[in-house]
Amino acid sequence: MTEIVDDVRRAVRWLADNADELGFDPERIVLVGHSAGAHLAAMVMTKADAPKLAGAVFLSGVFDLEPVRRSYVNDDAKMNAEEAKTNSPALLAPAVICPVHIYVGDSETEEFKRQSQLMHDAWCQKVPACTLSVLGNRNHFNIVFDLTLLQSRLFNRITATAKAGCNVTDLAAMKVFDQADKLACERAKFQMPEGVIYLDGNSLGALPKAAPVRVKEIVEKEWGEGLIRSWGEAGWYKKPLELGDRIGGLIGAAAGQTVVADSISVNLFKLVCAALEMRSGRKRLITDESNFPSDIYVLQGIERILPGVEVKLIGRDGSLDELLEDSAAAVLLTGVDFKTGACLEMQQVTERVQASGALMIWDLAHSAGALSVDLDYINADMAVGCTYKYLNAGPGAPAFLYVASRHHAVARNPISGWFGHKDPFAFDADYAPADGIRQFLVGTPPIVSYGALEASLDIWEGVSMTDLRTKSMAMGDLFIELMEALDPSYGFTLVSPRDASKRGSQVSFRHKDGLAIMRALIEKGVIGDFRAPDILRFGFTPLTLSFEDIWQAVNILNDIMKTGRWRDVSSDRGAAVT
Ligand SMILES: *Cc1c(COP(=O)(O)O)cnc(C)c1O
């Protein structure tokens, strides 16, 4: 059943009038309006003869939120076009009468898509920058202004809050989200100082409460009492592989391919040299100019000591495809960009790189514990990542390294230390690599640090990656939405992708006075970080944050900007912000 009517009021009336025939309950209609749509929706709701709806949610910038809310709560205060125009520069007043194309049916069908497109096209003629759609099924109906909402978790949150009768950006809505949050119970497993909203778990994860207990046990019992016997009796010798397998569970790596050792930088050196040896004759190494500097520096170090090796940077020297034309040995890329939070299509990139004959090495520093990674499934060759960021294993905790088992017979560790030896305790004068992934160990592993990692992995064991990713995307969406509702004169520009599926678990905004603003935020207990020259970075760790935290953080930022307090804060680059 389809019908084209000429404005949103008639659309809702039409739905209500035809509810019986359409087979849904008119009182379950939820009206969702965004920007200009919010005004239209408000007008519908304030009409004396408006049909009874389950709820209405209006999303709007600061300029237009208040008049909308007034017109909604006060039946008399019908907002006319004049009033709306005065109150709201963002309002698309000429489009108050807009075409609404109604389609009721299954939202999965091709016909639905076709109808949505027709509707979209009709709306675009009037307001090119805006989109509109009407979604429906047998017992639930939404009018959605702005198709982009559909791609985000925002859409689900909107309907949840509509049912609870509050606005999606209200503090009350945060309580609704927090109550529905499946991961809310994880927060109590971490220690967090009073008065701190920690948005930097992407740089240094929070402390699991069980970590000091486990570390104390290792120090006092295993070391203090067990002494050297603990290499065997407490299982120290096996730890690098055992913990590697546990991390493997978080990155889609079957057992026997991951070890925990050294730092990312050192592990990269090992893997890149191994890759050069495996692709003998090929001398080119490729990474991105926007990669984390240490990754680039390690390649440059290898370029210096190995004759003929050349490092090429995507961006500075050409595109990935261009650089792959000249037989590369290996490509090193970071799954989630450390500054912008943009994430790469790991499977696609891996395929392209391997098709050229090069090996694909992934840096998972901002992916492990932030989103789903499936190294085996995407057929990655090698990977590295750290445990002190999203994995919460503490400062200086060792990194991990992955080599796909199909390469174990030929991949050789250039730092051939005794812990990678076939039989370290034979103390043979000649090096012979251990079988499998063990040969990528170098020296004595950091057993005390492993304790904190174990405590953290115990928490991760019970976490569903799907729940984690869903919450992470919802938090990022909410943060962007709240930031963009602030006074535009504050001057923040979104740097991260708006589409949550193209983002890791962080959101960055650009501001020319970013350093001073971040310092002012930190003074007020909101800890994010700053990346030169002008990026404010906010990490959203689903295990330790609530939706209310995010709301409060933006509220505090608003206060700092409104009062200009950040101007009193020193903005020379000292040690305060990392
Ligand atoms: C954090 C980070 C590192 C850190 O490397 P370490 O050698 O472990 O200190 C490396 N690469 C990327 C992409 C990072 O984000």
The ligand as an SDF file (V2000), in Angstrom:
LIG
                    3D

 15 15  0  0  0  0  0  0  0  0999 V2000
   50.8990    2.6300   20.4080 C   0  0  0  0  0  0  0  0  0  0  0  0
   51.4360    2.2450   19.0990 C   0  0  0  0  0  0  0  0  0  0  0  0
   52.7110    1.7030   18.9820 C   0  0  0  0  0  0  0  0  0  0  0  0
   53.6040    1.5880   20.1860 C   0  0  0  0  0  0  0  0  0  0  0  0
   54.6900    0.7800   19.9840 O   0  0  0  0  0  0  0  0  0  0  0  0
   55.6150    0.2590   21.1560 P   0  0  0  0  0  0  0  0  0  0  0  0
   56.8660   -0.0990   20.4700 O   0  0  0  0  0  0  0  0  0  0  0  0
   54.9220   -0.9330   21.7620 O   0  0  0  0  0  0  0  0  0  0  0  0
   55.7830    1.3620   22.1480 O   0  0  0  0  0  0  0  0  0  0  0  0
   53.1260    1.2900   17.7260 C   0  0  0  0  0  0  0  0  0  0  0  0
   52.3350    1.4140   16.6450 N   0  0  0  0  0  0  0  0  0  0  0  0
   51.0980    1.9410   16.7420 C   0  0  0  0  0  0  0  0  0  0  0  0
   50.2370    2.0540   15.5210 C   0  0  0  0  0  0  0  0  0  0  0  0
   50.6290    2.3970   17.9600 C   0  0  0  0  0  0  0  0  0  0  0  0
   49.4290    2.9500   18.0450 O   0  0  0  0  0  0  0  0  0  0  0  0
  1  2  1  0
  2  3  1  0
  2 14  2  0
  3  4  1  0
  3 10  2  0
  4  5  1  0
  5  6  1  0
  6  7  2  0
  6  8  1  0
  6  9  1  0
 10 11  1  0
 11 12  2  0
 12 13  1  0
 12 14  1  0
 14 15  1  0
M  END
$$$$
